[in-house]
Amino acid sequence: MKLTYYSTFWCGPCKQFAPVVEQFCSDNGIEFVKLDLEEVKDDLILPLIKSVPFLKFEKGLVTRTTCGTMSISELKKFCDIQT
């Protein structure tokens, strides 16, 4: 499982939410990758990103994307983590 976190250096909510997501990933055995949109050159993902923070979760063949901040319970639901 891998969660990629797309943000920008100027985004306040991104700065606040990143440590929450990183700790969530650590607690649940999910690989955490943080990328700054100013440095991303991936032509496949960039058109999908309309707002930041943007999250892409990959588990096997399943890929989910969402944008914005969320609670821990919403993160669990997004990543399909059973409580």
C-alpha positions in Angstrom: 0.0 0.0 0.0 1.2 3.5 -0.8 -0.2 6.9 -0.2 1.2 9.8 -2.3 0.6 13.3 -0.9 0.8 16.1 -3.4 1.1 19.6 -2.0 2.8 23.0 -2.5 5.1 25.0 -0.3 2.6 27.9 -0.1 -0.4 25.9 0.9 -1.2 26.4 4.6 -3.7 23.4 4.9 -1.1 21.2 3.2 1.5 22.1 5.8 -0.9 21.3 8.7 -2.3 18.1 7.2 1.0 16.5 6.0 2.1 15.4 9.5 -1.3 13.9 10.2 -1.2 11.9 7.0 2.4 10.8 7.6 1.6 9.6 11.1 -1.5 7.8 9.9 0.5 6.0 7.2 3.2 5.0 9.8 0.5 3.7 12.2 -1.1 1.6 9.5 1.9 0.2 7.6 1.3 2.4 4.5 4.2 3.7 2.5 4.1 7.6 2.6 5.4 9.7 -0.3 5.2 13.5 -0.2 5.7 15.4 -3.4 5.7 19.2 -4.1 3.7 20.0 -7.2 6.2 22.6 -8.2 8.7 19.7 -8.8 6.3 17.1 -10.3 6.7 16.3 -14.0 4.2 13.5 -14.2 1.9 14.4 -17.2 -0.5 11.6 -16.2 -1.3 12.8 -12.7 -1.1 16.6 -13.1 -4.3 17.0 -15.1 -6.2 15.2 -12.3 -5.0 17.6 -9.6 -7.5 20.5 -9.3 -6.8 21.4 -5.6 -4.3 20.6 -2.9 -3.6 18.8 -0.8 -4.2 15.9 -3.2 -3.9 12.3 -2.1 -3.5 9.2 -4.3 -3.8 5.8 -2.5 -2.7 2.6 -4.2 -3.4 -0.9 -2.9 -2.8 -3.6 -5.5 -4.7 -2.7 -8.6 -7.0 -0.3 -6.7 -6.2 3.4 -6.9 -8.2 6.1 -5.2 -7.7 9.9 -5.4 -9.1 12.8 -3.3 -8.3 16.3 -2.5 -8.5 18.4 0.7 -8.0 17.7 4.3 -10.0 15.1 6.3 -10.3 13.5 9.7 -8.5 10.3 10.7 -11.8 8.4 10.4 -12.2 9.7 6.9 -8.6 8.7 6.1 -9.4 5.2 7.3 -12.4 5.0 5.1 -10.6 6.4 2.1 -7.8 3.8 2.5 -10.3 1.1 3.5 -8.7 0.5 6.8 -10.8 -1.6 9.2 -11.1 -0.3 12.7 
